[in-house]
Amino acid sequence: MTPEDLQKLESLAGLRLDQEERAVLAQRLERLLEYVRQIESIDSTGVTPIATTLEGLPSLREDVVEESLPAAAALANAPDPHDSHFRIPGVMRQSDGENA
């Protein structure tokens, strides 16, 4: 994990970390990457890939269409509602710093 990699991850995640937080994060990410490298080194020849461990099992419950929560109730605890929508801070920035 290079400092450039960490800086890019910090930027993509919208984080502002101090040097101590960066050092802790870099150490944790490096341990995670080492674990992934260990998993990658396992010989899985002849092992059938699966998408889920629940494959072939019956559904846990029937999918039933029910009435939705009214918009007013859904927005009741929203910090910044707008009409009948949740308003959130922008996450994509243009080169001039404005939201895209």
Secondary structure as UniProt FT lines:
FT   HELIX           3..12
FT   TURN            13..14
FT   HELIX           19..40
FT   TURN            45..46
FT   TURN            53..56
FT   HELIX           71..75
FT   TURN            76..77
FT   STRAND          81..82
FT   TURN            83..84
FT   STRAND          85..86
FT   TURN            95..96
//
